[in-house]
Amino acid sequence: MPIAVIGSNMVDLISYIHRMPAEGETVEAPEFRMGCGGKGANQAVAAARLGSEVVMVSRVGDDVFADTTLANFERNGIRTDHVLRTEATSGVAPIFVDPDSHNSIIIVKGANALLTPQDVEAAREDIARCGLIVLQLEIPLETVYAAIDLGEKLGIPVLLNPAPASPELDLARITGVDFLVPNETELELLTGMPVSSLEDITKATEVLLTAGISNVIVTLGSRGALWAHADGQEIVEAPAVQAIDTTGAGDAFIGCFSTTWVRSGDVLDAIRAGSAYASDSVTRPGTQTSYAWADGVEPAADASQNG
């Protein structure tokens, strides 16, 4: 079944740096790359590269970045019927990656901030064909809530990645999701509880389960993921790899998890697959450029996607 991704798109502006500059200081970066990103688009591309039919609901601006994003969706086989051009700037994300592969990201939402509940409703017929709705927080919260409500009305499971972390996210409005997939920072902000140990993380997930969320999957970076549910919890370890660039690894996990779960209905199998796919992605630089294709064969690259 298809997957509906309702969310953001960005153009990533990636600088590989020796260190962050101090206030008022200019430093030289040895490398720069431009690529397509945004949490929604990343998750859509990962799912599409693994063979899912993806319906994307998003907004782009009226600039050259919009052309790049639309071409990228089409190259990856993602449906763009509901990717709407808007009289605004497209979203961009300056990203800084240090020699230890740690990253710092600034996002400018642009047209993503204009995606509305009405846009979601306009895509209702195509969303109704899907086996999963995937959401993130780089679009307005009211649009996120409307998509969750639509999923409940249509009987379609909903996965919410509460990222970037938002203090305004209303827990009472998201209890209808079937899968909540935060990282540790997002879990801490959402619950107001510490996450410094595995015991802390488990206690925080219990708050979310009690609130009515069926499955909480906490991504733990190189340590893998923790799945908490009504019957207990499981930890899935990630394969050990030499990380080069961790940008977009969480999105790789979600795209792969979504594809695997829609096909099999097996949550644990989907977490294992997502952890392996995300671990593989960090061995290559870039965001979407690091996502493997299911058959290992990448279509001829358009020069506009390589920066």
N, C-alpha and C positions, 0 to 999 in steps of 0.2 A: 504494500500500500504506500501511497505517497506520504511525504512529511511536509507539513506547513511550517515554515520559519517566518515568524512575524518579528521583525527587528531591524537592526541598523546595518548600514554599510559605511565604510570609511575608506579613504585613501591613506595608506600608511606611509609616513615619511621617516625612514629608519636611519639613524646615525649610530655607527659603532664607535664608541669612545674609549679613551684610556681612563678618563675619570670625568665626573661632572665638574663644570667650572664653578668657582666661587663667585659671590656677588661682584659684579663689575668686571669679571675676568673673561677673556676670550681664549678658548683653547681650540686646537686643531683636532678634528676627527679624521681618522685614517680612511673611513669608508662610509658611503651613503648608498641607500637603496630606496626605491619607491615601489610600492606594491599595493594590492587591494586588500582591505581588511574590514574592520568593524565586526563586533561580536556576532551579530546576526548573520552577516555574509560569511564570516569564517566558518560558522557551524553549518551553514547551508552548503558551502563548498566541500567541506569534509564529508558530509553525508552524500553529496552528489558524486564525489570521486569514488566512493565506496559502493555506488550503484543505486542509490535511492533516487526516486523521482521527487524533486523538491519544488514546492510552490513557495515563492518568496513574496512577502508582503512588506514593502519598504518604500521610502522616498529618496530620490536623488535631487540634486540641484539643477541649475541651468548653466553649468560650466563644463569645462573640458574634463574635469574629474568624473562627471556623470557619464560621459561617453565611455570613459575607461571602465567604470564600474559595470555598466550595462554590457559592454563587450566581454568583460570577464565572466559575468553570469552566463552569458550565452555560450562562451567557450567551455564552461564547466557543465553545460546541459541543464542549467537552472531556469525554470519558467519565469518570465519577466512580465506577464500580463498585469500583475498587480504591483509592479515597481513604477512609481509615479514620478514624473518630472515636476519640479516645484520651482517657483520663482524665489530662489534662495541659493546660498552657497551649499555645495555638497559637504558632507562630513569629512574631516581630516583628523589624523592621529599622528602627531610627532612622537617618535619612539626613540629612546636612548638605551643602548645595550652596552654593558661594560665587559671587560675581559673575562669576568667570571660568569658571563651569560645572564646576569641579572638585568632586568629591564625596568625602566621608568617610562610611563606613558601619559601624555596629555591628549584629551579628546576635545574636539570642537564639533558639536553635534550637527550644526547646520540644518539641512533639510530633515534629518532624522527627528528633530524636535517637533516637526510638523505632521508626523504620522498620527492619524486620528482614529477614534473608535469607529467613525463612519467608513474609513478606509478598510478596516477589518470587516465590517458588515458587508461592504461591497464585494469582498472576496469570499463571502459565505458559501456560495455554491461549490467553489473549488476546495475550500477548507473542509467541507462536509465529506469529501472523498478521502480525506487523509486519515492515517492511523495514529498520528501524533502531532500535537501543536508544540512548537519549541519557541520559547520567549527569553528575552534578556532585558536589561534596564537602560539601554542607550536610546530608548524612545520614551514618550511621556507615560507616566504611571497609569493615567486613566485609560490609555490605549492597552496597556498590559492587562489591567483589570477587565476591560471589555473582552479581550481575547480569552481570558480565563473563563469568564461568564459564558462566552460563546461555546467554548469547549464543553462546559457542563451541559448546556442546552442540547448540543449535538451528540453528546455521549462520546466525545473524543478525549482521550487522555492528554494531559498537559504537562510539559516539562518546563520549569522555570529555573533559569540560571540567574540568581539575584546579583548580577554584576553589570556595571561597576556598583559596588556597595552603596546603598542609598539609605540615609537615616529616615527618609520620608516614606519608605516602603511600609505599608500597613499590613501587618501579619494577618489581621482578620480578613483582609481582602484576598489573600492568596491560599487560604486553607483548602480550596478546591483543587489545587494542583496535585497530580499523581506523583510527580518527581520534583523534588527541590534539590538543586545541585550547586551548593556554594563551595568556595574554598574556605580556609580557616578564618581569614580576615572578614569575609562576608558573613560567616556564621557568627562571629563575635559581635558584629554590628547588629545583626538581625535579632539576636537573642539577648544582648547585653551581658553575656556571660564570658568568663575567661576561656581561652582555648590553648593554654600553654602546655597541656599534656593530653594524652589520649583519653584519660579519664575525664578531663574537662570537656573535651570534644563530645564524648558520649553523653554527658549530662546535658550539654547544649542541644544535642539532637533530640533528646527526650522531650524537651520543651516544645519542639516543633511537631513531634509525633502526637503529643497530647493535644496540641492545637487543632489537629485533624489532618495533617499532611501524611500521606500514606507511606512515602519513601523519601528518606533524606540521604543523599549521597554526597559526602564531603570529600572533595579532591584534596590530596595531601602532597602534591608535587612528586618528588622522587620517591616518596614513601608509598605512593599508590592512592587508594581510596578506601573510605569507610562507608559501608551501607548500613543504615539503621532503619528498622521497620518494626511492625507490631510484634513479630515473633523473635526479635533479637537483633544481632548485628554481625556483620562479617567484615573483615579487612582483606582487601585484595592488594597484594604487593605489586609494585611496578617493576618491570624489567630494569636491570642495572645498565645504564648507558653513559657515554661520555657526552654531556650536554654542551652544545655550542650556543644555542639561542632558545630560550624558553618561551619567547613571545608566541602567544596563540595556542599554547599546549592545552589549556583548559577547554578552548573551543574545539580543538581536535578531539578531545575526549568526548565532548557532548555530541558532536557530529557522528562519531563512530558508535557511541552508545545508542543513539537514536536509531540509526540504521539497523544495528544488530537486534535491538529490542523489538522493533516493529516486525522484523522477520521471524524472530524466535519466541518472543514473549518471555524470555528467560533473563531476569534482571542480573543475576550473578555472571552469566555468560557475557552479557552486554558490558558490564563493568570491566571484566577481564579484557575484552576486546578493546574497549575505550582506553584502558591504561596502557596496553601494548601500543596502540596507535599513537597516543600522545607521547609516549616515551620515544618512539621512532621519530616523531616530528622534531624533537629538540636536538636531534643529531645533525640537523641541517639549518642554515640561516633563513631568516624571514618568517613570515606568518603563513599565508596560504601557500606560498612557494615551498614550504617544508612538508606539506601534506601529501602523503603517498596516494597513488591511484591503485584501485583494487587489482587491476591486471598488471600493474608495474609499468604501464606504457602511457606516457604523457603525450597528449596531442601537441602538434607543433606550436610553440609558444608565439603569441603575438608580442611584438617588441614593446608595445605599450604596457604590457603587464610586468616587464622585467626591470623597469626603471633604468 
